[in-house]
Amino acid sequence: MVIAVGEPFHAVVHHYGYGPIKLQTFLCSILDGEPRASVHNELRWVTPEEMMSFDFAPADLPIVARLIGHQ
């Protein structure tokens, strides 16, 4: 897949029991190809409202909340 990485979207620092992690997300566009699962079992295109029905890691939740509000 070929993508164009755009502007930064949101950064989160989350502290887990083993230490902190930083997630930096960007707005991107698909230029060519199709997404495919390489780490997870499946991929789905969903609406922002549908995202809340999934079980996200605690560090992901602020990014998901901002994405839903970004519509």
C-alpha positions, 0 to 999 in steps of 0.5 A, spaced: 500 500 500 502 507 498 500 512 503 501 520 503 502 522 510 499 528 512 499 533 518 500 530 525 493 528 528 494 527 535 499 524 540 498 521 547 502 518 552 499 513 556 503 510 562 502 502 563 505 498 569 511 496 565 512 504 563 510 509 558 508 509 551 507 515 546 502 514 540 503 519 535 498 519 529 497 522 523 492 524 517 493 519 511 491 518 504 491 512 500 494 513 494 495 506 491 493 499 493 488 496 499 490 495 506 491 488 509 492 485 515 499 483 517 499 484 525 491 483 526 486 477 524 482 482 520 481 489 518 474 493 517 472 500 514 467 502 520 464 509 521 466 513 527 460 512 531 461 504 530 468 505 533 465 505 540 463 498 539 470 495 539 475 494 545 481 498 544 487 499 549 487 504 554 492 508 550 488 508 544 481 511 547 483 518 547 485 518 539 479 514 538 475 520 541 478 525 537 477 521 531 470 521 532 469 528 534 473 530 528 468 528 523 
